[in-house]
């Protein structure tokens, strides 16, 4: 629910049709709750409060939902079962799979409940990979190896977007590709390197 007018203390539900993945990314970030994992109508019951909201048009990089552009027009209500429900992951949802250790393997992300490999041929750098190694408590990035697989849905991460200081999840988009990414981290947490 949102307060669409800060001077008004009334909370309103958002219609499911007016909230997409980019909007959900902004909401989860604003709440400090990681990435979106489930977005669907009436996920937590159909509330009886007024359901009035504009259609949000977030780019995914905004820090707050009300910073996003909106359609300007608002629906007076949603049909039953169409108030948006959102579950955030509570934290970063990524892992390395199929490698010799937990700090090596194919990089996968889970966004809106969909676990997919990361697309490996465009915009991805060792500097961006280092962020994943660090979050996995696996030290620094040692190597990136693009690998051919069957054409499938993947998540693409734009390194330029990440390096510009944007939140990781606002730099992710759905993509079809036949190239995924194997990442090897040093397996030594950075904090311990100076003691060796």
C-alpha angles and dihedrals in degrees: 000000000000139000099230091185114044092204090055116073092206118117118213132193119238119235113246090234090058097056123068135171095281091050091048091051089056093048094050091046092048090053092045090239106129122241130342112268104171129020119175143127121278092000090152099029129284106286122216097221119110110285105212125142143133119247105267116225104193123170089210095247099083119111095219135029093234089056089067124096113254135202091253091225120089134203115236091219145347123240114256114289093019102099106117119253120195134189119191120206094240089231146004113320109207138113145173114241137189098018132123091260139014087264096059135054145068111339113235131181129200113213123167089352093305116122108203137159119257115253107248111199108061135058096343118127138179088250091059091044089056089065091060094046090050094049091048089052088241101128119237133344112267103176145356119207122186110216130195117236135159115295108273146143112287141164116253119206118203106218093195088058092048093046091051086067098259120146111269094239093056088058095057124097136171113259141169116227145144093220124082132174134250113199127194119195126194091251090222117105110237091235090064098046095082092054096056 
